[in-house]
């Protein structure tokens, strides 16, 4: 459940101060102790290692786990079958980027919506 600051109306953020779970307003600094019956969910930063951040295709074997489509045509050789990857390369309110790899010649291109 989201709680708002009674002073300024900002969203309260859960924190632990002196071993107690409290809600803190990031704008004005107002602090409210949480009810013992309610659980404050503390946010955690997600950490990724380098292997999760990088996607490398270095051989035909790398393509084996990727999905295939017949709905696109390679701009280089004209073949109508390609592997594809969908990534969010821009902000979250933009559509994802589709990266295609031709199943015949290996040419790589991308499409945006």
Secondary structure, 3 states (H helix, E strand, C coil): CCCECCCCCCEEEEEEECCEEEEEECCCCCEEECCCCCCCCCCCCCCCCHHHHCCCCCCHHHHCCCEEECCCCCCCCCCCCEEEEEECCCCCCCCCEEEEEECCCCCEEEECC
